[in-house]
Amino acid sequence: MDEGKTLGRCPGVRFAIPILPMARKPRMITNFERLWTLGLLGVWLSIFAGNATAYCTFDRENGGWTCYPPRVGIASSPNGMNPFPTSFSLTAAVDNSGGVGGSISVAFYVNDAVFQTVTAAPYSVTYTPPAPGTYTFQAAATDNNTHGTRTGYSNRVTVTADNPPTISIASNASTVNYPGSFTFTANASDSDGSVTGVTYYSNGSTPLGSGAGANWSLTWTPPAAGSYSITGVATDNVGVTTTSAAISIKSNAAPTVSITSPTAGAVFQAPATITITANAADTDGTVAKVEFYDGATFLGQGTANGNNYVLTWSNAPVGIHAVTAKATDNSGAVTTSGTINLTVSNGRADPAMVPNGTAPFGGSLPGAACLGLLLDAHLRR
């Protein structure tokens, strides 16, 4: 048999041959020779035991031994920083080209403790951290064959399961009449770091503004009346984010109102009872009430009949009246109608009440009255 092959397959012989000749060198009495031989045997066993985990070959040209454990690398997906809770997929790549065959098993370590062993390719496992923190993974590939057990260790991969920040937001009001503004305030914190900033969003995707710190506030004026869903996003010192629960706000649209009866410029004779009708509506709610005014004087609240609100004004005083209707919706927004002028006449010609060229019902023009008096005086002569 070839000496090189013999030495390559018998690890114990390889280590023993270079040192056993030393047993013949000392000249001692028999007991000491035995002691010397046993000591050398102990050295040989120690060396052999320390190298039993590696498959070795003897380099005859260079006069040295070379051992080849499996080579193994490990990768994690995802890697780096990840929000907790999360899971990590670990894969080990094993190269056993220096061995002579046999079974390969891969032990996966987390923080230097084995958590799972895989005995066949592909060498992949999933690890779910029980709590936020930093975790270091490593793989150990072991080759078991007729020449012994050889183990190679991979690189180390460190990942972090970061505890995300917490955040809640509040608004100074749930409803503001358009074009009023809202003020939002955040309350954010991070148990394993710090909150670096807060960003507010409208309807989930439209950014409204961002600022530094855990309690940043924003004053915002909606671009149009309507309902909005507002959220806040907190970012911690390692870039992990959390989105708050949404709050609903409403930029309230004011109601519409107009007086439909009587028409502007209508004239009534005293004693006058006037029925005033206004039409009112609200696009994002309901009309709570419609009130009528004569200038600044409150006349009364109209009675609803669908979208119409009716007021009967009894004993309207003689004079010219500037009448308006004021509609209030369910959110408190108020709209005042345009003004209509109504005239109440006492039945006599009154220059202060009669427009040019017209006369109230049942009355006469001032010029005609004067003409009658002159004609009467002329006839009496």
BALO-943418 format. One record per residue (C-alpha): x, y, z; residue number from 1. Coordinates in steps of 0.001 Angstrom, whole numbers, always signed. Example, Ala and Ser with C-alpha at 12.3 -4.5 7.8 and 13.67 -1.06 7.14 Angstrom:
% residues 2
(pt (+12300, -4500, +7800), 1),
(pt (+13670, -1060, +7140), 2),
END
This chain:
% residues 381
(pt (+0, +0, +0), 1),
(pt (+1201, +3490, -793), 2),
(pt (+2612, +5200, +2300), 3),
(pt (+956, +8516, +1522), 4),
(pt (-2460, +6910, +1277), 5),
(pt (-1905, +4955, +4443), 6),
(pt (-966, +8044, +6344), 7),
(pt (-3876, +9970, +4846), 8),
(pt (-6436, +7478, +6034), 9),
(pt (-5029, +6755, +9489), 10),
(pt (-4961, +9977, +11453), 11),
(pt (-3634, +8268, +14578), 12),
(pt (-669, +6761, +12758), 13),
(pt (+195, +10109, +11177), 14),
(pt (+645, +11753, +14527), 15),
(pt (+2329, +8758, +16140), 16),
(pt (+5050, +7965, +13613), 17),
(pt (+7045, +11221, +13979), 18),
(pt (+7312, +10907, +17736), 19),
(pt (+7443, +7167, +18476), 20),
(pt (+11125, +6832, +17426), 21),
(pt (+11902, +9128, +20314), 22),
(pt (+11171, +6186, +22620), 23),
(pt (+14436, +4498, +21537), 24),
(pt (+16759, +7422, +22130), 25),
(pt (+17214, +7424, +25945), 26),
(pt (+19197, +4612, +27534), 27),
(pt (+17322, +3804, +30722), 28),
(pt (+16539, +939, +32928), 29),
(pt (+13462, -1088, +32089), 30),
(pt (+10978, +694, +34383), 31),
(pt (+11987, +4095, +33095), 32),
(pt (+11735, +2914, +29509), 33),
(pt (+8178, +1865, +30136), 34),
(pt (+7386, +5196, +31791), 35),
(pt (+8937, +7076, +28876), 36),
(pt (+6968, +5085, +26325), 37),
(pt (+3702, +5589, +28216), 38),
(pt (+4376, +9322, +28396), 39),
(pt (+4930, +9533, +24663), 40),
(pt (+1769, +7532, +24124), 41),
(pt (-120, +10050, +26234), 42),
(pt (+1233, +12883, +24115), 43),
(pt (+185, +11026, +20967), 44),
(pt (-3349, +10410, +22304), 45),
(pt (-3648, +14063, +23262), 46),
(pt (-2635, +15203, +19796), 47),
(pt (-4889, +12652, +18135), 48),
(pt (-7880, +13634, +20284), 49),
(pt (-7353, +17289, +19438), 50),
(pt (-7355, +16621, +15717), 51),
(pt (-10074, +14016, +15455), 52),
(pt (-12537, +16691, +14314), 53),
(pt (-10674, +17302, +11090), 54),
(pt (-9898, +15200, +8040), 55),
(pt (-6155, +15574, +7411), 56),
(pt (-3731, +14784, +4610), 57),
(pt (+76, +14664, +4771), 58),
(pt (+2038, +16868, +2428), 59),
(pt (+5167, +14737, +1714), 60),
(pt (+7003, +17502, -79), 61),
(pt (+6514, +20155, +2589), 62),
(pt (+6402, +17732, +5487), 63),
(pt (+3192, +19070, +7086), 64),
(pt (-384, +18127, +7799), 65),
(pt (-3439, +19871, +6298), 66),
(pt (-6940, +19496, +7783), 67),
(pt (-10153, +20328, +5931), 68),
(pt (-13385, +20964, +7841), 69),
(pt (-16465, +21898, +5773), 70),
(pt (-16708, +25532, +4768), 71),
(pt (-20050, +27196, +5531), 72),
(pt (-21581, +30651, +5093), 73),
(pt (-24846, +32037, +6442), 74),
(pt (-27232, +34737, +5226), 75),
(pt (-30390, +36228, +6714), 76),
(pt (-33475, +37661, +5072), 77),
(pt (-34396, +40254, +6098), 78),
(pt (-31173, +41607, +7530), 79),
(pt (-30281, +44716, +9456), 80),
(pt (-33003, +46559, +11339), 81),
(pt (-36583, +45265, +11314), 82),
(pt (-39692, +46173, +13278), 83),
(pt (-40826, +43689, +15898), 84),
(pt (-42630, +41309, +15585), 85),
(pt (-40737, +39770, +12674), 86),
(pt (-39174, +36520, +11468), 87),
(pt (-35766, +35859, +9932), 88),
(pt (-35128, +33288, +7189), 89),
(pt (-31632, +31817, +7547), 90),
(pt (-29824, +29875, +4827), 91),
(pt (-26453, +28111, +5130), 92),
(pt (-24303, +27331, +2100), 93),
(pt (-21962, +24356, +2712), 94),
(pt (-18791, +23502, +742), 95),
(pt (-17352, +20090, +1625), 96),
(pt (-15012, +19706, -1340), 97),
(pt (-12076, +18989, +999), 98),
(pt (-13751, +15967, +2530), 99),
(pt (-14306, +12401, +1434), 100),
(pt (-18078, +12228, +1640), 101),
(pt (-20341, +11300, +4497), 102),
(pt (-23348, +12977, +6072), 103),
(pt (-23518, +16735, +6579), 104),
(pt (-25588, +18346, +9321), 105),
(pt (-25875, +22055, +9997), 106),
(pt (-26608, +23458, +13423), 107),
(pt (-28019, +26983, +13550), 108),
(pt (-27090, +29166, +16490), 109),
(pt (-28727, +32285, +17864), 110),
(pt (-26677, +34228, +20398), 111),
(pt (-24328, +31200, +20689), 112),
(pt (-27085, +28680, +21489), 113),
(pt (-28299, +26032, +19043), 114),
(pt (-31959, +26453, +18186), 115),
(pt (-32314, +24061, +15235), 116),
(pt (-30302, +21410, +13341), 117),
(pt (-30885, +20479, +9692), 118),
(pt (-29534, +17151, +8370), 119),
(pt (-30211, +17537, +4644), 120),
(pt (-29970, +20275, +2048), 121),
(pt (-31291, +22869, +1636), 122),
(pt (-30000, +24065, +4971), 123),
(pt (-32638, +26692, +5753), 124),
(pt (-34568, +27595, +8893), 125),
(pt (-36807, +30391, +10152), 126),
(pt (-36275, +32106, +13470), 127),
(pt (-38945, +34245, +15140), 128),
(pt (-37561, +36387, +17981), 129),
(pt (-39588, +36127, +21182), 130),
(pt (-38970, +39785, +22022), 131),
(pt (-37395, +42918, +20571), 132),
(pt (-33615, +42934, +20668), 133),
(pt (-30371, +42177, +18824), 134),
(pt (-29736, +38632, +17610), 135),
(pt (-26530, +37085, +16236), 136),
(pt (-26794, +34008, +14009), 137),
(pt (-24108, +31478, +13103), 138),
(pt (-24103, +28076, +11408), 139),
(pt (-21893, +25062, +12164), 140),
(pt (-21542, +22388, +9449), 141),
(pt (-20428, +18945, +10612), 142),
(pt (-19204, +16117, +8327), 143),
(pt (-19507, +12615, +9784), 144),
(pt (-17591, +9905, +7877), 145),
(pt (-15228, +6967, +8407), 146),
(pt (-12351, +9314, +9118), 147),
(pt (-14038, +11075, +11984), 148),
(pt (-16072, +14224, +12633), 149),
(pt (-15123, +17573, +11159), 150),
(pt (-16936, +20852, +11957), 151),
(pt (-16659, +24225, +10249), 152),
(pt (-18208, +27464, +11470), 153),
(pt (-19749, +30231, +9401), 154),
(pt (-19522, +33945, +9608), 155),
(pt (-21771, +35728, +12118), 156),
(pt (-24806, +37711, +11022), 157),
(pt (-26327, +40250, +13426), 158),
(pt (-29873, +41538, +13053), 159),
(pt (-32166, +43634, +15203), 160),
(pt (-35840, +43212, +15970), 161),
(pt (-36638, +46795, +16864), 162),
(pt (-39553, +47691, +19085), 163),
(pt (-41506, +50207, +16946), 164),
(pt (-42507, +53563, +18396), 165),
(pt (-46016, +54228, +19613), 166),
(pt (-48111, +57226, +18583), 167),
(pt (-51549, +58711, +19091), 168),
(pt (-52841, +62021, +17752), 169),
(pt (-55551, +64476, +18752), 170),
(pt (-57265, +67475, +17174), 171),
(pt (-58395, +70683, +18827), 172),
(pt (-61859, +70141, +17272), 173),
(pt (-63750, +67498, +15352), 174),
(pt (-65704, +70025, +13264), 175),
(pt (-64710, +73495, +12121), 176),
(pt (-66737, +75668, +9796), 177),
(pt (-64978, +76146, +6498), 178),
(pt (-62517, +77834, +5969), 179),
(pt (-61438, +77396, +9583), 180),
(pt (-58241, +75606, +10678), 181),
(pt (-57462, +72523, +12783), 182),
(pt (-54510, +71970, +15137), 183),
(pt (-53162, +68416, +15484), 184),
(pt (-50914, +67244, +18342), 185),
(pt (-48974, +63969, +18548), 186),
(pt (-48042, +61898, +21588), 187),
(pt (-45253, +59495, +20561), 188),
(pt (-42630, +57434, +22394), 189),
(pt (-40098, +54638, +21775), 190),
(pt (-39223, +52039, +24423), 191),
(pt (-35824, +51099, +22989), 192),
(pt (-34716, +54361, +21419), 193),
(pt (-36156, +57775, +20642), 194),
(pt (-38710, +59344, +18332), 195),
(pt (-37017, +61582, +15789), 196),
(pt (-40079, +63029, +14036), 197),
(pt (-43782, +62956, +13222), 198),
(pt (-45542, +63341, +9871), 199),
(pt (-49276, +63964, +9460), 200),
(pt (-51316, +62588, +6569), 201),
(pt (-54777, +63296, +5171), 202),
(pt (-56854, +60366, +3933), 203),
(pt (-53896, +58016, +4331), 204),
(pt (-51596, +59285, +1601), 205),
(pt (-51527, +63077, +1353), 206),
(pt (-48741, +64511, +3549), 207),
(pt (-49762, +67609, +5463), 208),
(pt (-46452, +68395, +7153), 209),
(pt (-43703, +66926, +9314), 210),
(pt (-41505, +68064, +12155), 211),
(pt (-38913, +66900, +14659), 212),
(pt (-39650, +65468, +18074), 213),
(pt (-42251, +63202, +19612), 214),
(pt (-44930, +65835, +20236), 215),
(pt (-44833, +67969, +17105), 216),
(pt (-48024, +69941, +16374), 217),
(pt (-49434, +71094, +13054), 218),
(pt (-52052, +73725, +12222), 219),
(pt (-53796, +72908, +8971), 220),
(pt (-56503, +74583, +6877), 221),
(pt (-58420, +72156, +4636), 222),
(pt (-58416, +73093, +957), 223),
(pt (-62181, +72583, +732), 224),
(pt (-65149, +71771, +2904), 225),
(pt (-65611, +68071, +3560), 226),
(pt (-64661, +65153, +5825), 227),
(pt (-61034, +64081, +6319), 228),
(pt (-59250, +61142, +7947), 229),
(pt (-56042, +62249, +9692), 230),
(pt (-53164, +59979, +10762), 231),
(pt (-49746, +60565, +12270), 232),
(pt (-46584, +58561, +11518), 233),
(pt (-43808, +58423, +14123), 234),
(pt (-40227, +57536, +13106), 235),
(pt (-37696, +56278, +15647), 236),
(pt (-33922, +56671, +15765), 237),
(pt (-33291, +53591, +13589), 238),
(pt (-35889, +54450, +10955), 239),
(pt (-38717, +52164, +12090), 240),
(pt (-42148, +53794, +11748), 241),
(pt (-45598, +53410, +13291), 242),
(pt (-48871, +54878, +12005), 243),
(pt (-51413, +56118, +14521), 244),
(pt (-55085, +55320, +14597), 245),
(pt (-57024, +57711, +12357), 246),
(pt (-59131, +60567, +13658), 247),
(pt (-62041, +61998, +11666), 248),
(pt (-62544, +65711, +11215), 249),
(pt (-65048, +67734, +9274), 250),
(pt (-64619, +71059, +7541), 251),
(pt (-68242, +72074, +7589), 252),
(pt (-69899, +73707, +4585), 253),
(pt (-72312, +76512, +5462), 254),
(pt (-75983, +76181, +4462), 255),
(pt (-77600, +78107, +1602), 256),
(pt (-80699, +80307, +2032), 257),
(pt (-82727, +82751, -78), 258),
(pt (-86113, +84479, +318), 259),
(pt (-88531, +83259, -2349), 260),
(pt (-91692, +85175, -1311), 261),
(pt (-92692, +87991, -1377), 262),
(pt (-90677, +89503, -4165), 263),
(pt (-88394, +92418, -3574), 264),
(pt (-90212, +95809, -3778), 265),
(pt (-93633, +94422, -2839), 266),
(pt (-96018, +96985, -1262), 267),
(pt (-98591, +96211, +1412), 268),
(pt (-101380, +98408, +2892), 269),
(pt (-101638, +98772, +6642), 270),
(pt (-102718, +96958, +8683), 271),
(pt (-100535, +94384, +6885), 272),
(pt (-99985, +90699, +7480), 273),
(pt (-97045, +89461, +5412), 274),
(pt (-96141, +85808, +4779), 275),
(pt (-92407, +85407, +4204), 276),
(pt (-90985, +82195, +2733), 277),
(pt (-87327, +81209, +2503), 278),
(pt (-85701, +78190, +873), 279),
(pt (-82719, +76685, +2789), 280),
(pt (-80507, +73603, +2301), 281),
(pt (-77253, +72089, +3620), 282),
(pt (-74997, +69886, +1482), 283),
(pt (-73174, +68096, +4322), 284),
(pt (-75755, +68095, +7082), 285),
(pt (-79151, +69515, +7919), 286),
(pt (-80682, +72940, +8394), 287),
(pt (-81364, +73447, +12075), 288),
(pt (-83406, +76641, +11805), 289),
(pt (-84214, +79686, +9685), 290),
(pt (-84782, +83066, +11351), 291),
(pt (-86162, +86249, +9817), 292),
(pt (-85045, +89815, +10484), 293),
(pt (-86199, +93310, +9658), 294),
(pt (-82803, +94987, +9606), 295),
(pt (-81440, +94083, +13058), 296),
(pt (-84918, +93421, +14505), 297),
(pt (-85745, +89746, +15020), 298),
(pt (-89105, +88864, +13478), 299),
(pt (-89288, +85186, +14389), 300),
(pt (-88253, +81655, +13419), 301),
(pt (-89759, +80070, +10344), 302),
(pt (-91776, +76857, +10307), 303),
(pt (-90173, +74093, +8206), 304),
(pt (-92071, +72652, +5272), 305),
(pt (-89501, +70566, +3416), 306),
(pt (-86783, +72953, +2335), 307),
(pt (-89112, +75921, +2797), 308),
(pt (-89323, +77912, +5999), 309),
(pt (-92393, +80122, +6507), 310),
(pt (-93018, +83068, +8842), 311),
(pt (-96235, +85047, +9144), 312),
(pt (-95506, +88656, +10094), 313),
(pt (-98614, +90229, +11579), 314),
(pt (-99235, +93966, +11989), 315),
(pt (-96185, +94947, +10030), 316),
(pt (-95643, +98642, +10744), 317),
(pt (-95949, +101300, +8092), 318),
(pt (-92621, +101970, +6444), 319),
(pt (-89963, +100426, +4275), 320),
(pt (-88502, +97199, +5654), 321),
(pt (-85179, +95455, +4808), 322),
(pt (-85998, +91785, +5351), 323),
(pt (-83411, +88936, +5539), 324),
(pt (-83416, +85232, +6434), 325),
(pt (-80623, +83617, +8455), 326),
(pt (-80110, +79817, +8152), 327),
(pt (-78164, +77815, +10763), 328),
(pt (-77054, +74212, +10067), 329),
(pt (-76539, +71302, +12470), 330),
(pt (-72863, +72213, +12949), 331),
(pt (-73580, +75825, +13792), 332),
(pt (-72575, +77391, +10484), 333),
(pt (-74698, +80422, +9600), 334),
(pt (-75614, +81959, +6246), 335),
(pt (-77654, +85149, +5749), 336),
(pt (-79735, +85615, +2637), 337),
(pt (-79804, +88630, +401), 338),
(pt (-82023, +91545, +1505), 339),
(pt (-85478, +92277, +47), 340),
(pt (-87187, +95640, +627), 341),
(pt (-90891, +95581, +1484), 342),
(pt (-93158, +98621, +1872), 343),
(pt (-96153, +98911, +4176), 344),
(pt (-98428, +101941, +3328), 345),
(pt (-101127, +103544, +5481), 346),
(pt (-103322, +104281, +2429), 347),
(pt (-102413, +108042, +2120), 348),
(pt (-99884, +109658, -98), 349),
(pt (-96700, +110087, +1876), 350),
(pt (-93799, +111628, -43), 351),
(pt (-91328, +109905, +2247), 352),
(pt (-92714, +106462, +1329), 353),
(pt (-93626, +106797, -2329), 354),
(pt (-91013, +106127, -4998), 355),
(pt (-90824, +108502, -7943), 356),
(pt (-93757, +108092, -10302), 357),
(pt (-95590, +105432, -8240), 358),
(pt (-98330, +105462, -5678), 359),
(pt (-99170, +102928, -2992), 360),
(pt (-102269, +100802, -3282), 361),
(pt (-105324, +102933, -2409), 362),
(pt (-103314, +106185, -2407), 363),
(pt (-102504, +108948, -4870), 364),
(pt (-99465, +110749, -6144), 365),
(pt (-98455, +113918, -4286), 366),
(pt (-98472, +115881, -7554), 367),
(pt (-102056, +114837, -8319), 368),
(pt (-103223, +115879, -4861), 369),
(pt (-101701, +119342, -5303), 370),
(pt (-103250, +119665, -8756), 371),
(pt (-106651, +118871, -7265), 372),
(pt (-106325, +121571, -4622), 373),
(pt (-105319, +124176, -7232), 374),
(pt (-108218, +123203, -9467), 375),
(pt (-110665, +123453, -6549), 376),
(pt (-109376, +126907, -5613), 377),
(pt (-109722, +128067, -9202), 378),
(pt (-113334, +126942, -9429), 379),
(pt (-114269, +128793, -6230), 380),
(pt (-113353, +132207, -7691), 381),
END
